[in-house]
Amino acid sequence: MQITANQLNLKKYGAPETPTTDGLSETMRPFGRIPPVPHGGGILDIETPLRELGEVDCTALQDAILAQDEAAWREDQYRQEEFEVHYDTQSIVLVFVDLERWPEMVVSKEPGWDRLADVALPLMNDIISRLYPPGGTVIRAMVAKLLAGKNITPHVDKHPSFHAGHRIHVPITTNSRVRFMIDGQPYRFKVGEAYEINNQKNHSVMNKGSEDRITFIFDYIPPESVQESP
């Protein structure tokens, strides 16, 4: 089943249900709740620093992202202001979960939705349908740019929403001097492939190159981790 813009507001992403007509609400929409975190750990841990997801066709998304003007990269500063480690990054955000209302999953459609959803949705659908159980929820989707010569310092994503699902990276541009470190191990990501990173382990990114590094990122919470809203 192909996921369309109107279907992203379903509680069950990828499930064969009849879509509603309003799409993802501009003003935020509840998708469900996350059960209490078990004592001693997060809800989901892939138990390896990195999972290689194989080849993906990101050409259409890549073309659309590279066509964005500078204003698009600067219209949403929440990530840079809220998370100090992302100070030297820029973002185009498609959807984002309300962190203050967590564990209620309230997801908003952001400015990047109208710019990129038509080409981002098929890619997300392809990855989820091949590699993950259908019926979950995408709580974040964005494009992140790490500026040339800049770093994302070592950190663990601490908010509970980061521990509830799968964090998937699709490189859009990179260069030979970019290194993604996870749990002390260096990795080089390739354009045309997708990866799941373990953001519960210490991780960082170094871009010592002269070109920006751009990645499409989305967080997918599988259905077994979600309680339906009443």
PAKE-101157 format. One record per atom (N, C-alpha, C): residue in three letters; x, y, z. Coordinates in steps of 0.02 Angstrom, whole numbers, padded with zeros to 5 digits, always signed. Layout:
// PAKE-101157
ALAXYZ
...
// end
This chain:
// PAKE-101157
MET+00042-00060+00000
MET+00000+00000+00000
MET+00044+00062+00000
GLN+00029+00110-00041
GLN+00066+00172-00044
GLN+00035+00223+00003
ILE+00077+00257+00042
ILE+00053+00307+00089
ILE+00050+00374+00055
THR-00007+00408+00060
THR-00016+00473+00030
THR-00018+00526+00084
ALA-00017+00589+00063
ALA-00019+00643+00112
ALA-00081+00639+00155
ASN-00138+00620+00127
ASN-00199+00616+00166
ASN-00198+00558+00215
GLN-00154+00510+00205
GLN-00154+00452+00248
GLN-00104+00458+00306
LEU-00062+00509+00306
LEU-00013+00514+00360
LEU-00047+00532+00426
ASN-00108+00555+00424
ASN-00142+00571+00487
ASN-00175+00510+00518
LEU-00171+00451+00487
LEU-00199+00392+00517
LEU-00159+00371+00578
LYS-00192+00342+00627
LYS-00156+00317+00684
LYS-00110+00260+00664
LYS-00129+00224+00613
LYS-00089+00167+00592
LYS-00056+00183+00525
TYR+00007+00204+00528
TYR+00044+00221+00468
TYR+00058+00157+00429
GLY+00036+00155+00367
GLY+00047+00097+00326
GLY-00008+00046+00330
ALA-00058+00057+00373
ALA-00112+00008+00380
ALA-00164+00018+00325
PRO-00196-00035+00303
PRO-00244-00030+00249
PRO-00311-00004+00273
GLU-00313+00060+00291
GLU-00373+00091+00315
GLU-00395+00145+00265
THR-00457+00166+00269
THR-00481+00219+00226
THR-00457+00285+00252
PRO-00423+00326+00210
PRO-00396+00389+00235
PRO-00451+00439+00249
THR-00438+00483+00297
THR-00482+00540+00307
THR-00463+00593+00256
THR-00498+00649+00256
THR-00490+00696+00202
THR-00449+00757+00220
ASP-00433+00766+00284
ASP-00402+00829+00302
ASP-00326+00826+00304
GLY-00296+00769+00291
GLY-00224+00764+00296
GLY-00201+00773+00367
LEU-00136+00786+00378
LEU-00110+00797+00445
LEU-00129+00868+00466
SER-00159+00874+00524
SER-00186+00938+00545
SER-00133+00992+00552
GLU-00147+01051+00529
GLU-00102+01107+00537
GLU-00091+01123+00611
THR-00141+01109+00652
THR-00139+01132+00722
THR-00122+01076+00771
MET-00097+01021+00745
MET-00077+00963+00784
MET-00134+00914+00794
ARG-00118+00851+00792
ARG-00168+00798+00794
ARG-00142+00741+00838
PRO-00183+00715+00885
PRO-00160+00659+00926
PRO-00162+00594+00888
PHE-00110+00554+00893
PHE-00105+00490+00859
PHE-00114+00432+00907
GLY-00100+00441+00970
GLY-00101+00387+01018
GLY-00057+00405+01077
ARG-00042+00355+01118
ARG+00001+00367+01176
ARG+00054+00312+01178
ILE+00110+00329+01209
ILE+00163+00280+01221
ILE+00155+00254+01292
PRO+00155+00188+01303
PRO+00150+00161+01371
PRO+00208+00183+01414
PRO+00203+00179+01480
PRO+00258+00198+01524
PRO+00321+00158+01507
VAL+00378+00191+01513
VAL+00442+00159+01498
VAL+00459+00108+01552
PRO+00476+00046+01534
PRO+00495-00003+01584
PRO+00555+00020+01625
HIS+00559-00001+01686
HIS+00615+00019+01730
HIS+00681-00003+01699
GLY+00728+00045+01696
GLY+00796+00028+01677
GLY+00813+00036+01604
GLY+00767+00061+01562
GLY+00786+00068+01493
GLY+00732+00098+01450
GLY+00748+00110+01387
GLY+00700+00136+01340
GLY+00655+00081+01314
ILE+00606+00102+01276
ILE+00557+00055+01250
ILE+00588+00013+01194
LEU+00628+00044+01152
LEU+00655+00009+01094
LEU+00730+00021+01089
ASP+00768-00032+01082
ASP+00840-00028+01074
ASP+00860-00080+01022
ILE+00891-00058+00968
ILE+00908-00105+00914
ILE+00971-00145+00931
GLU+01003-00130+00988
GLU+01057-00171+01016
GLU+01119-00175+00971
THR+01126-00129+00926
THR+01186-00122+00885
THR+01193-00049+00868
PRO+01254-00023+00859
PRO+01261+00048+00845
PRO+01226+00070+00780
LEU+01229+00027+00730
LEU+01204+00046+00664
LEU+01175-00014+00629
ARG+01119-00004+00595
ARG+01088-00056+00554
ARG+01085-00031+00482
GLU+01117-00066+00437
GLU+01116-00048+00366
GLU+01052-00074+00335
LEU+01014-00029+00303
LEU+00948-00046+00275
LEU+00950-00059+00200
GLY+01008-00049+00170
GLY+01014-00065+00099
GLY+01000-00005+00054
GLU+00996-00021-00011
GLU+00988+00031-00061
GLU+00917+00060-00062
VAL+00914+00124-00076
VAL+00850+00159-00085
VAL+00857+00207-00143
ASP+00801+00221-00175
ASP+00800+00270-00229
ASP+00779+00337-00200
CYS+00828+00380-00187
CYS+00814+00445-00157
CYS+00823+00502-00208
THR+00825+00486-00271
THR+00840+00536-00323
THR+00790+00593-00322
ALA+00725+00578-00321
ALA+00674+00630-00323
ALA+00678+00674-00262
LEU+00687+00644-00203
LEU+00694+00683-00142
LEU+00757+00725-00144
GLN+00811+00696-00166
GLN+00874+00733-00171
GLN+00866+00794-00216
ASP+00836+00786-00273
ASP+00827+00843-00319
ASP+00784+00898-00287
ALA+00731+00877-00253
ALA+00687+00927-00221
ALA+00723+00964-00165
ILE+00762+00928-00125
ILE+00798+00960-00070
ILE+00850+01009-00096
LEU+00888+00988-00145
LEU+00941+01032-00171
LEU+00913+01093-00208
ALA+00850+01091-00225
ALA+00818+01148-00258
ALA+00791+01200-00208
GLN+00793+01184-00143
GLN+00768+01230-00092
GLN+00813+01291-00085
ASP+00783+01349-00074
ASP+00823+01410-00066
ASP+00845+01419+00006
GLU+00886+01469+00018
GLU+00913+01479+00085
GLU+00858+01494+00136
ALA+00806+01528+00114
ALA+00752+01545+00161
ALA+00719+01483+00189
ALA+00713+01431+00148
ALA+00682+01369+00172
ALA+00722+01337+00228
TRP+00788+01344+00225
TRP+00831+01314+00276
TRP+00830+01353+00342
ARG+00805+01414+00340
ARG+00808+01457+00399
ARG+00740+01471+00430
GLU+00686+01445+00401
GLU+00620+01463+00425
GLU+00601+01427+00489
ASP+00634+01372+00506
ASP+00618+01335+00566
ASP+00682+01326+00607
GLN+00687+01363+00662
GLN+00748+01362+00703
GLN+00739+01323+00768
TYR+00682+01289+00776
TYR+00668+01256+00841
TYR+00723+01207+00860
ARG+00743+01166+00812
ARG+00793+01113+00828
ARG+00859+01144+00850
GLN+00879+01197+00817
GLN+00943+01230+00834
GLN+00939+01266+00902
GLU+00880+01293+00918
GLU+00872+01329+00981
GLU+00860+01282+01040
GLU+00827+01226+01028
GLU+00809+01180+01082
GLU+00866+01132+01099
PHE+00906+01113+01049
PHE+00959+01064+01060
PHE+01026+01095+01041
GLU+01067+01109+01092
GLU+01129+01145+01082
GLU+01176+01109+01032
VAL+01175+01043+01031
VAL+01220+01006+00988
VAL+01206+01019+00914
HIS+01146+01044+00898
HIS+01128+01056+00828
HIS+01135+01130+00808
TYR+01174+01167+00847
TYR+01182+01239+00833
TYR+01210+01252+00763
ASP+01256+01210+00740
ASP+01288+01219+00675
ASP+01253+01181+00619
THR+01188+01169+00629
THR+01149+01136+00577
THR+01092+01182+00554
GLN+01062+01163+00499
GLN+01000+01195+00475
GLN+00951+01139+00459
SER+00886+01155+00462
SER+00835+01103+00453
SER+00778+01126+00410
ILE+00750+01079+00373
ILE+00684+01088+00342
ILE+00641+01033+00372
VAL+00592+01052+00412
VAL+00553+01004+00451
VAL+00486+00992+00416
LEU+00469+00927+00406
LEU+00405+00909+00376
LEU+00352+00897+00430
VAL+00367+00853+00478
VAL+00322+00842+00535
VAL+00364+00836+00598
PHE+00333+00854+00654
PHE+00370+00853+00718
PHE+00322+00841+00775
VAL+00343+00800+00822
VAL+00302+00783+00880
VAL+00308+00838+00933
ASP+00255+00850+00969
ASP+00255+00899+01023
ASP+00288+00866+01084
LEU+00349+00887+01100
LEU+00386+00856+01155
LEU+00355+00869+01223
GLU+00322+00926+01231
GLU+00294+00944+01296
GLU+00233+00901+01313
ARG+00200+00874+01262
ARG+00139+00834+01275
ARG+00153+00759+01274
TRP+00215+00740+01264
TRP+00234+00670+01265
TRP+00219+00641+01334
PRO+00194+00580+01341
PRO+00192+00526+01291
PRO+00132+00526+01245
GLU+00089+00577+01248
GLU+00038+00583+01197
GLU+00072+00602+01131
MET+00057+00565+01079
MET+00089+00579+01015
MET+00047+00630+00976
VAL+00068+00693+00983
VAL+00034+00748+00948
VAL+00084+00774+00896
VAL+00068+00764+00833
VAL+00115+00777+00779
VAL+00088+00835+00736
SER+00132+00882+00720
SER+00112+00940+00681
SER+00144+00939+00612
LYS+00108+00965+00565
LYS+00135+00975+00498
LYS+00172+01042+00497
GLU+00236+01040+00477
GLU+00279+01099+00480
GLU+00289+01128+00409
PRO+00325+01185+00403
PRO+00331+01217+00338
PRO+00360+01173+00282
GLY+00404+01127+00300
GLY+00434+01085+00249
GLY+00387+01035+00217
TRP+00328+01025+00249
TRP+00280+00976+00222
TRP+00260+00994+00150
ASP+00238+01055+00141
ASP+00215+01075+00074
ASP+00271+01075+00023
ARG+00332+01084+00046
ARG+00389+01085+00000
ARG+00411+01015-00022
LEU+00406+00966+00022
LEU+00441+00902+00010
LEU+00399+00839+00019
ALA+00339+00844+00045
ALA+00301+00784+00062
ALA+00289+00739+00001
ASP+00276+00768-00056
ASP+00260+00727-00115
ASP+00316+00679-00134
VAL+00379+00698-00120
VAL+00435+00654-00136
VAL+00462+00617-00076
ALA+00448+00642-00015
ALA+00471+00608+00045
ALA+00426+00549+00064
LEU+00361+00555+00055
LEU+00315+00502+00074
LEU+00329+00436+00038
PRO+00340+00435-00028
PRO+00355+00371-00060
PRO+00418+00337-00033
LEU+00468+00377-00016
LEU+00529+00348+00011
LEU+00517+00318+00080
MET+00482+00354+00123
MET+00467+00327+00189
MET+00425+00264+00183
ASN+00376+00266+00139
ASN+00333+00208+00129
ASN+00373+00147+00106
ASP+00419+00157+00061
ASP+00460+00102+00036
ASP+00501+00070+00092
ILE+00533+00111+00132
ILE+00576+00085+00186
ILE+00534+00049+00238
ILE+00479+00079+00259
ILE+00437+00048+00311
ILE+00407-00017+00286
SER+00381-00017+00224
SER+00347-00077+00199
SER+00394-00136+00190
ARG+00458-00123+00177
ARG+00506-00177+00167
ARG+00539-00201+00231
LEU+00544-00157+00281
LEU+00589-00171+00336
LEU+00558-00168+00406
TYR+00498-00141+00411
TYR+00468-00131+00477
TYR+00395-00153+00476
PRO+00367-00170+00534
PRO+00297-00189+00537
PRO+00252-00129+00521
PRO+00202-00137+00478
PRO+00156-00082+00463
PRO+00111-00067+00521
GLY+00080-00009+00519
GLY+00032+00009+00571
GLY+00058+00053+00625
GLY+00119+00079+00618
GLY+00148+00124+00667
GLY+00137+00197+00650
THR+00179+00240+00677
THR+00171+00312+00669
THR+00238+00345+00656
VAL+00240+00389+00607
VAL+00298+00433+00597
VAL+00288+00495+00639
ILE+00333+00506+00687
ILE+00326+00564+00732
ILE+00372+00621+00715
ARG+00422+00608+00674
ARG+00467+00662+00651
ARG+00489+00645+00580
ALA+00495+00697+00538
ALA+00525+00690+00473
ALA+00555+00758+00455
MET+00617+00758+00436
MET+00652+00821+00423
MET+00712+00810+00379
VAL+00738+00865+00353
VAL+00802+00865+00318
VAL+00850+00905+00362
ALA+00908+00877+00376
ALA+00957+00909+00418
ALA+01021+00922+00379
LYS+01046+00983+00384
LYS+01108+01003+00350
LYS+01161+01018+00403
LEU+01217+00983+00401
LEU+01275+01000+00442
LEU+01322+01041+00398
LEU+01335+01102+00419
LEU+01373+01148+00378
LEU+01445+01124+00370
ALA+01475+01144+00316
ALA+01545+01126+00302
ALA+01590+01151+00358
GLY+01636+01107+00379
GLY+01684+01125+00431
GLY+01656+01125+00501
LYS+01594+01101+00511
LYS+01563+01103+00576
LYS+01552+01033+00603
ASN+01534+01029+00667
ASN+01524+00965+00701
ASN+01458+00963+00739
ILE+01432+00904+00749
ILE+01381+00891+00799
ILE+01416+00854+00855
THR+01421+00884+00913
THR+01462+00857+00967
THR+01431+00794+00997
PRO+01472+00752+01030
PRO+01447+00689+01057
PRO+01388+00699+01105
HIS+01337+00658+01097
HIS+01277+00664+01139
HIS+01236+00600+01133
VAL+01190+00593+01178
VAL+01138+00542+01176
VAL+01071+00578+01173
ASP+01026+00557+01129
ASP+00961+00589+01124
ASP+00920+00569+01185
LYS+00908+00617+01230
LYS+00882+00600+01297
LYS+00807+00601+01302
HIS+00773+00640+01262
HIS+00700+00644+01270
HIS+00669+00576+01258
PRO+00620+00555+01298
PRO+00591+00488+01291
PRO+00564+00473+01221
SER+00543+00524+01184
SER+00517+00511+01117
SER+00570+00482+01070
PHE+00633+00496+01084
PHE+00687+00470+01043
PHE+00700+00396+01058
HIS+00673+00371+01112
HIS+00686+00301+01132
HIS+00628+00255+01113
ALA+00578+00282+01081
ALA+00518+00243+01068
ALA+00515+00212+00999
GLY+00559+00232+00954
GLY+00553+00208+00886
GLY+00619+00200+00850
HIS+00614+00192+00785
HIS+00671+00182+00742
HIS+00691+00249+00710
ARG+00754+00268+00717
ARG+00779+00330+00687
ARG+00815+00312+00623
ILE+00788+00334+00567
ILE+00812+00314+00501
ILE+00843+00373+00465
HIS+00903+00363+00439
HIS+00941+00414+00403
HIS+00948+00394+00330
VAL+00935+00442+00286
VAL+00945+00433+00214
VAL+00991+00490+00191
PRO+01055+00476+00177
PRO+01100+00529+00155
PRO+01078+00559+00088
ILE+01081+00625+00085
ILE+01064+00661+00024
ILE+01128+00687-00009
THR+01173+00716+00030
THR+01240+00734+00006
THR+01289+00718+00062
THR+01350+00702+00043
THR+01403+00691+00092
THR+01470+00703+00058
ASN+01524+00694+00094
ASN+01590+00700+00063
ASN+01638+00655+00101
SER+01698+00648+00075
SER+01745+00599+00101
SER+01771+00617+00171
ARG+01757+00678+00193
ARG+01782+00699+00258
ARG+01727+00704+00311
VAL+01672+00671+00298
VAL+01618+00666+00348
VAL+01625+00599+00385
ARG+01621+00602+00451
ARG+01622+00541+00492
ARG+01564+00544+00541
PHE+01526+00490+00543
PHE+01472+00482+00592
PHE+01498+00433+00644
MET+01505+00456+00707
MET+01530+00414+00761
MET+01471+00389+00803
ILE+01468+00324+00814
ILE+01418+00294+00858
ILE+01452+00246+00906
ASP+01446+00259+00970
ASP+01475+00215+01021
ASP+01550+00204+01009
GLY+01583+00257+00989
GLY+01656+00256+00979
GLY+01680+00229+00913
GLN+01634+00209+00869
GLN+01652+00180+00804
GLN+01636+00229+00748
PRO+01683+00240+00700
PRO+01669+00286+00645
PRO+01633+00250+00588
TYR+01586+00286+00556
TYR+01549+00260+00499
TYR+01547+00312+00444
ARG+01548+00287+00382
ARG+01540+00330+00323
ARG+01476+00309+00287
PHE+01428+00354+00285
PHE+01364+00339+00253
PHE+01369+00355+00179
LYS+01332+00317+00139
LYS+01333+00325+00066
LYS+01265+00350+00041
VAL+01268+00397-00006
VAL+01207+00418-00040
VAL+01179+00359-00080
GLY+01113+00350-00077
GLY+01082+00293-00110
GLY+01071+00233-00065
GLU+01089+00241-00001
GLU+01076+00189+00048
GLU+01042+00220+00109
ALA+01010+00178+00149
ALA+00976+00201+00210
ALA+01005+00165+00270
TYR+00999+00196+00328
TYR+01029+00170+00389
TYR+00982+00184+00448
GLU+00982+00138+00496
GLU+00951+00152+00560
GLU+01005+00161+00611
ILE+01005+00217+00647
ILE+01056+00229+00697
ILE+01027+00217+00767
ASN+01070+00197+00812
ASN+01051+00187+00881
ASN+01066+00252+00918
ASN+01015+00295+00926
ASN+01026+00360+00958
ASN+01025+00355+01033
GLN+01020+00294+01061
GLN+01027+00285+01132
GLN+01100+00274+01152
LYS+01142+00269+01101
LYS+01215+00266+01112
LYS+01245+00333+01096
ASN+01302+00348+01126
ASN+01336+00411+01114
ASN+01353+00418+01040
HIS+01335+00475+01009
HIS+01349+00483+00938
HIS+01365+00556+00922
SER+01400+00565+00867
SER+01420+00632+00845
SER+01434+00630+00770
VAL+01441+00689+00740
VAL+01456+00693+00669
VAL+01509+00747+00659
MET+01559+00732+00619
MET+01610+00781+00600
MET+01608+00791+00525
ASN+01604+00854+00504
ASN+01608+00870+00433
ASN+01669+00915+00423
LYS+01725+00884+00408
LYS+01786+00922+00396
LYS+01794+00942+00323
GLY+01744+00927+00283
GLY+01747+00943+00212
GLY+01728+01015+00198
SER+01732+01033+00134
SER+01716+01101+00111
SER+01644+01105+00086
GLU+01607+01050+00090
GLU+01537+01049+00067
GLU+01492+01029+00125
ASP+01431+01056+00124
ASP+01382+01038+00175
ASP+01363+00964+00169
ARG+01343+00935+00224
ARG+01318+00866+00225
ARG+01244+00869+00241
ILE+01202+00838+00199
ILE+01130+00842+00205
ILE+01101+00771+00212
THR+01056+00762+00259
THR+01026+00697+00273
THR+00951+00705+00284
PHE+00912+00659+00256
PHE+00840+00654+00272
PHE+00833+00606+00330
ILE+00795+00626+00381
ILE+00788+00587+00443
ILE+00714+00579+00458
PHE+00694+00518+00477
PHE+00626+00511+00504
PHE+00626+00459+00560
ASP+00580+00469+00607
ASP+00572+00425+00665
ASP+00506+00388+00658
TYR+00511+00322+00659
TYR+00452+00279+00651
TYR+00441+00237+00713
ILE+00382+00245+00744
ILE+00364+00206+00803
ILE+00321+00147+00781
PRO+00343+00086+00794
PRO+00304+00027+00772
PRO+00240+00020+00811
PRO+00191-00016+00783
PRO+00124-00019+00814
PRO+00124-00049+00884
GLU+00170-00096+00897
GLU+00170-00129+00963
GLU+00189-00081+01019
SER+00218-00023+01002
SER+00238+00025+01052
SER+00185+00078+01065
VAL+00129+00075+01029
VAL+00080+00128+01032
VAL+00015+00103+01065
GLN-00011+00144+01111
GLN-00077+00133+01138
GLN-00125+00181+01102
GLU-00182+00156+01080
GLU-00231+00198+01046
GLU-00257+00251+01093
SER-00268+00312+01065
SER-00301+00363+01104
SER-00374+00344+01115
PRO-00403+00362+01172
PRO-00474+00344+01184
PRO-00519+00384+01138
// end
